[in-house]
Structure formats: C-alpha cells, structure tokens
Amino acid sequence: MGEPVTAILGLGREVGDAIARRFSETGHRVMAADPSAERLVTARNAVPEDVVFHHGELHTRLGLRNAFTAAVEGFGRIDNAVIIPELEAPDTLLDFASEKFDKAIAKSIRGTALALQVFAERLSEQEDLPTVGVERLRQKGTITFVLSYSAIASMPGQFTETISQNGVLGVMRAGAVELAEMSIRVNAIVAVRPSEERVQSWTTRRTPLGRTAQADEIADACRFLASPEAAFITGEALRLDGGRMRLSGLLD
C-alpha cells in the first residue's frame, strides 16, 4: 500500500484530535499516542475509526521506540510525526524549584531530541514509498512540533513553560540541519492555541484578529508542512498568531 503513515505523539486537548482527523481525511494512515489513558478514551470518540491508538510514555527512548513501533506494526511503516509536547503547569520565577524544573526541562527538551533521533533511526531502516513525481524525492520523512505561543513570547505565570517550549524550538532548528542530509524535514507550528482563551480573558485584546487559532486551522498547517508542497521548508516555525507579533500594546 502506498498511503503515508503519520504518528501523532501527544494529543494536547482538542488539537491532537483535529490533526488526526485531517491527516486521515487526506489519505494518511494515522496512529495517535498519549501517556494518558483517559485522554485516549476521549480521542476515540472524536477521530475516525481506522486511527490506531497507543498508550505509553513519549519522552524516553524506550517509550518513543514503542510508539513508532506501534505505527509500524499497525501500518507497516512510518513517514511523518506530529509531536505536541505537554505544557507545564503555570508557575513563576518565585516558584522555582531545581528538582521540578530539571524534570520538566529533561522531559521536554531531551525528549524532543530523542524523538528526532529515534524517528531518524526508524526511517533509515525502511524503504521509501513509491515515487510520485519529483517532489517525492525531496523528502523521506517529516516531523512537525506543535508549540504554544510561549515558545517565542513569554507571559507572566508561564516561567517553566516558556523555557521548555523555547528549548523545543531550539532542538527543532538544530535537528532540521542535522537531518537534512537524510531528507527528513523538521518544522514547528507556534500557535495561540484554544486553551489560552479559556485561561486568559485578555487574549482577544492582544490579538488583532480577535481570537485564538482554531484546532482545525492548526491541523491544516500540520498537514501542509508534512506534504510534498512544503518539500523545501525545513527548520521553520510557522506562526499562527492572528497578527499578535505585529501588535504594540493592547487593543481597546
């Protein structure tokens, strides 16, 4: 079979569900993994029936290998990965505790580097899909990270989240250069995600378009970055911020 296989590691809230639906709708075979059994149960009711699920940790070498193996066992191969790192609980600099901070950083940043390594190892062991036009020759696989806006702009009360998400962005950029020679593209989406609007009532006052990115819009961006149409894009962070980066101060 020639359909590409996409693994979604970490479901977030509704964003992972939307990504699974979009890839399935556009001809991908999809595996969704999350460390929360409860979150997987919720996802089963929101995604197509042919999506394969995997329950397990996603920040250790063994956990990542198990997740990618689940995709290979379910569909015979793996071509793309969409990774949604877990967001840290709100905290401030005054809450800083070394042990807790070290654990969070290791889980996000080291886990990201391991994900790139394990994915590359997996792809190196499998044959390419049958060639469909010259564009297919330009990518062997893709990884897309879905990050919160704190990856590029800090806000009060998000001390650890800001550092961990920004660290993932750094790993993405370095990993894109390292894996380019293997024709593996690595990118990120940085979005004002739906969860922010529920937590911070002033989101619309800080965003020219007056809202957060919808889950389906994030899914569409993921689908584009994994597609042959984006075959010359790597190491980039695509911002879905409704113009926030261009805004000085608050809107009335």
N, C-alpha and C positions, 0 to 999 in steps of 0.2 A: 504494500500500500504506500502511496506517495504523499499522504497528508502529513504536514509538520506536526510535531508534538510539543506542547508548551506546558511547563510546570509552573504553578503559582505557589510560591513559598511564603506563607503568612497571608492571612485574609483581611487583616485590619478589621474595620466594621463592615460597611456595605461595599467598599471599594473592591475587595477581592472577588466578591460575588459578581459584580458588574464586569470585571475583567474576564472571569471565567466564561460568562455568557457571551461576551463579544468575541473572544477567540473561538469558541465553539460555533457561533453563528457564521464565522468566516472560514470554516473548514478545518480548523485545528482540532486535534485530539488533546484533551486537557486533563491534567492531574492537579488537584488542589491539596496542599498540605498545611497543617497548622498544629501547634503544640496543644491547643485547647480542644478537647473532645466536644465540649459544649458548642464552641464556635462552628465546628464541622457539622454538627447536627442542624444548626440554623442554616448553614450554607446548602445543605442537601435539598432544602425546600425552595431555594432561590436560584438554582442553576440547572442546566439540562441534565437529564438522567444519565447520559453517557459520560459525564465527568467522573473520573476516578478520584477517590479520596485517600489521603494518608495522614495518620496521626503520629506525630513524633516531634522531637526537638529539632530545631533548624539552625542552631548556632554552633554546633560541634561537628567535627569531621565525620564521625560515625552517623550522626543524625542527618547530615546533608547527603552522605552517600546512600543512606537508606531511602531518603526522599527521592533522589534521582533514580535509584534502582526501582522504586515503585512505579515511576513513569515508564521505565524501560520494560519492566515485567508486564505492565498493563498494555503498552502500545508498541513495544519492540525497539524504541529509540527515544532520544531526547534532542530537541532542536533549539528551543528557547526557554528562558527562565524569566519570570517576573517576580521580583523579591520585594516584599513590603515589610521592612523592619518594624519591630514592635516599638511603639512610642513609650518613652519613660513617663512615670508619674510626675505631675507638677512639683517643682521644688525651686528653692532659691539658693544663692551662694551661702547664705547663713545656715542653710540646712546641710551644707556639705559634710559628708562622712566618707572617709577614704575607702573603706571596705565596700560600701554600697556603690560608690562612684566607680571604683575599679571593676566591679562586677558588671555594671551597666556598659562601660566602655568596651570591656572584653567581649561582651555578648553582641554588641552592635558592630564595632569596628573589626575585631578579629573574626567574628562570624561572617562579615562581609567578604573579607579576604579569603577565608576558607571556602565560601560559596563560589567565588571566582575560580579558585584552584580546582575544586572538586568537579565543577562543571567542565572546565577545560580538559581535565583528565578523562572524563566520561566521553566527551566528543572526540578525543583523539583515538578512542578505541572503536569508533563506529564509522561506517561508510557514509558518504554524502547521499542525500536524496537525489533521485534522477534529475538531471539538469533541465530546467525550464527557462530557456533564454539565457543571455549572457549575464543578466543581473544575478541569477542564482549562483554564479561562480564567485561572486564577491562576498558571500557570507556563508560561513559554516555553522554559525550559531549566534544567538544574541542573548544578552542579559540586560534587563531594564529594572532599575530600582525606583520604587515609588516612595518619595520622601515628603515630609511635611515642610511648610514654609520656613520653619525654624532652621532648616539646613542652610539658609542664606541670610536670614534676618532674625535676630534674637528679640524676644519679648520678655517682660518681667514674669517670673514664675516658671520659666522653662529652661533653667540653667543646664541640667544634665541632658535634657532632650536636645537643646541647641548644639551642645558639644558632640553628642553621639551622632546626630543626623548630619552635622557638618563633616564629621570624620568619615562617615559612609560616602559622602560626596568626594572626599579626597581619595578614598580607596577606588571608587569608580573611575576617576580620572587617571590614576596611575595604572589601574588594571586595563583600561582601554588601550594604553600604549603597549603594555606588556603582551596583550593577547591579539593585537592587530596582525602580527605575523602569522597567526593561526586562523585568520579570517573570522575571528569572533569579535563581534561589536558589543560595546558596553556603554550604556547611557543611563540617564536618570530623568525622572519627572519630578519637579518640585512644585507642589500644588497647595493652594489654600484649600484644605480638604473640608468636606462636610462637617466633620466633628468639631472644627474650630467654631463654627457658627453657633453650635449648641452651648459651647463653653464660654465664649466671649461675645457679649451682646454688641460690642462696638465694631465687629468685623465689617459690617456694611459701611461704616463711616471711614474705614481705612482702605476701601476697595472701590475704585472708580466705577466698575460695573455693578457694584452694589450687592454682591453675593459671593459665595464660595464656588469652587469648581464642583460640578455635579459628578457623581460616581461614574456615570456613563461617559462623560467627557474625558475623565482620566483614563477610562478603558479604551476609548478611541485613540488617545495619544499613545498608549502602550502598544496597541495593535499597529499603529503606523511605524513606531520605532523598531518593531520586530519584523516589518515587512521588507520585501525587496525594494520597494520605493524609497526606503531610507538606507539603502546599501552603502552610501558614502558618508553616513553620520555615525561617529563614534566619539566617546569622551565628552559628550554634551549633556547639559542639564536643561531640559525644556521646562520653562516656567509657565504654569497655569495660575496666574495670579490676578486676573481681571484688571491689570494696569497698576497694581499696587506699587511695583518697583518705581514707577514714574511719579508717584504722588508725594508731595511735600506736605507733611502735617495731616490733619483730618478734614474730611468733608463735613459740610454743615448738615 
